[in-house]
Amino acid sequence: MSLLVVGLSHRSAPVSVLERASLSADAKVKLLHDTLAAEPAAEAAVLATCNRIELYADVDKFHAGVAELSTLLAQHSGVALEELTPYLYVHYEDRAVHHLFSVACGLDSMVVGEGQILGQIKDTLALGQELHTAGRLLNDLFQQALRVGKRAHSETGIDRAGQSLVTFGLEQLAAGREPVESWAAGKRALVIGAGSMSSLAAATLARVGAAEVVVANRTAARADRLVEILVASGTGVAARAVPMAAVADELTRVDVVVSCTGATGLVLTGDDVAAALAHTPAPRTLPAQAGPRTAAPAPAEPAALPAGLDPEVVARLAAVAAAGGRLADAGVARTLTGAPGPDRDGCPADAPAAAGRAVLTGVDATDLELHGTWADQGEAAAQRQPRKGTRSHADGTPVRLALLDLAMPRDIDAAVHRIPGVRLVDIESLAEASADAPMAADVDAVRGIVADEVAAFGAAQRAAHITPTVVALRAMAAEVVAMEVARLDGRLPDLDDRQRAEVTQTVRRVVDKLLHAPTVRVKQLASEPGGAGYADALRELFDLDPLAVASVSRADGADAAGQANQTHDSGRAS
C-alpha cells in the first residue's frame, strides 16, 4: 500500500484561500482524470467539502507523488502553487489512513462529531467508482472509512460532542443567549439553495420551531420537492417555494436567512441586505404561542445626552430611527434600530416622527458614538472594531435579520456584518467559534476506535498484498502435482481409476501439508509492520513467475471493484 493524501482544510488554511481553491463538479472530474494520467498515480479520489479539499492517490513514488498531486491541486483550483503550498498537508500510508478515518468520525470537522461528512465521503467514493478512478485500495479505504464513522457514532457519544454545521451555525446566530428552539420559535426563514446542506438547514429550522420556511432555488422542481418534504415532516411548519428573482422581496419579510448554493459569485450583496432593512415592513402577526401583542407604552421622556455628543447628529439619528429609514455615511447604507419594546417585536421603529426621542432613548450611547465615528472617519474606523464569532454591528443592537452563510465560496457579502441590525455567521466565523468549543469525553473513545481500525486496515492490506504470491505458489504446486500424476500414468499404465485417484489424492495431501504452515505463517508476518518484504522473499525462494503473481492481483482487483460497484448500485436503489 502506497496511499498518499495531499490537501488543505480549515485547520491549515484561512477561509479566503479555501474559498478560492474550491472545486466545481466539472473541476473534480477533470482533476481525477488528470491524476490518473500522471505517472506516479494508479488510483485517485477527491474529497471536496465546504472546509476541505483533499486528493487521495495510490502512488509508486512518494516524492514524485507529492509534487504531482500538489501541482494538480493548484492547476484545478486556480490558486498558484507557490501560494497554495504553505497551506498544504501531506499524509502517507498509515498516516493517510488515520487521517481519513478521523475525518469520517468527525474528529477533524469544524464542529467535532458532526455526521454530514459521512455523506460527503460516500459521494467521493461514488464518483471514483463512476469514473473508474478508484481501484482496490481506494474502494477498500473509503468503504472502511464509512464503517469506522458509523461505528464511532453508534458506539460512542460523539454526537453529543458536536452537531451538524447547520445546528452549530444557528446556535451562533442565537449568540448563546437562549436555546436554539427558543430563539427560532415563530421566526420566518428563507433558505437559498436546495442541495444537501440547504435541505438539512430547512429541516433543522422546521424541527426547532420556525413558523415558516421559504425555499428559493434556481431549479424550481428541487425547491418544490424540498417544500413537499417539509410539509410532510409533521413539524407543522408552513413552507413554500419561490424563484430566485423573489429573494429580494422575501428578505423584507423574514427573520433568518440560510444560504448554501454552488454559485461562484455573491448571492446576497451588502446593497441587497441594506435595501431589505430599509424597507418598512407591515406589522407582523405573531404566532399563537407567542401570545397577543401588548399595548404600546406611552412615549418616554427624552434622556439626557451623553457628554460630547453633537445634538444635531443625535437629532438626525433620531429622525431616521423614527422613520425606520437608513442613513448613508462613509458611502455605506446603515440602518439604525432602537431597542425592542413590548410592542416592537425587535422590528425597526414604526412610530411617527413625534416619537423620535422615545426611540432614541433606547439606543445605547456606545452605539451612537460608534455611529458618529463611522460618519467622521469612514470605513477604516469600522474595520478597526473587533470581530469574533458571529458578525454583527454591536451586541446591544437588536437583530432584525440573522444570516447564516454555509457556502464555499461564500454566498453573502462579508461586509453585511457592518450593517446595524444584521448578524452574520459564515464559515470563517464558525471556524473562530469552534476553536473554543469544548471537547466531549467521548472524543477519546473515538480516537481509540480510529487507532484500532487503522491497525486492522493496515494488517488486512499487507496480508492482501501477499495473497497473490501465495495463490501463485499454490497454483504452481498444483501444476507440479498434475505433471507428476501424468508421468506416473505413463510409467504405471495398469493402475485402475480407484488406484490412480488414491495416488493423486495422497500426493496432493503431501503438498498441501508442506505448504500449509509456511503460507499461514507468511500471511501473519506480512500483516505486521514492515512485513511487505515477505512476498518478495517467497517469490525468490520458489522462483515464482512475476507475471503469474500480477495476473492474480489484477483478477482480485477487478473482483473487488465489481463487488464495490454492486454494493453502491444496490445502495442507490434502496
Buried (B, 14 or more C-beta within 10 A) or exposed (E): BBBBBBBBBBBBBEBEBBBBBBBEEEBBBBBBEBBBEBEBBBBBBBBBBBBBBBBBBBBEBBEBBBBBBBBBBBBBBEBEBEEBBEBBBBBBBBEBBBBBBBBBBBBBBBBBBBBBBBBBBBBBBBBBBEBEBBBBBBBBBBBBBBEBBBBBBEEBBBBEBBBBBBBBBBBBBBBEEEEBEEBBBBBBBBBBBBBEBBBBBBBBBBBBBBBBBBBBBBEBEBBBBBBEBBBEBEBEBBBBBBEBEEBBEBBBBBBBBBBBBBBEEBBBBBEBBBBBBBBEBEEBEEBEEEEEBEEEEEBBEEEEEEEEBEEEBBEBBBBBBBBBBBBEBBEBBBBBBBBBBEBBBBBBBBBEEEBBBBBBBBBBBEBBEBBBBBBEEBEEBBEEEEBEBBBBBEEEBBBBBBBBBBBBBBBBBBBBBBBBBBBBBBBBBBBBBBEEBEEBEBBEBBBEBBEEBBBEBBBBBBBBBBBBBBBBBBBBBEEEBEEBBEEBEEEEEEBEEEEBEEBBEEBBEEBBEEBEEBBEEBBBBBBEEEBBEBBEBBBEEBEBEEEBBEBBBEEBBEEBBEEBBEBBEEEEEE
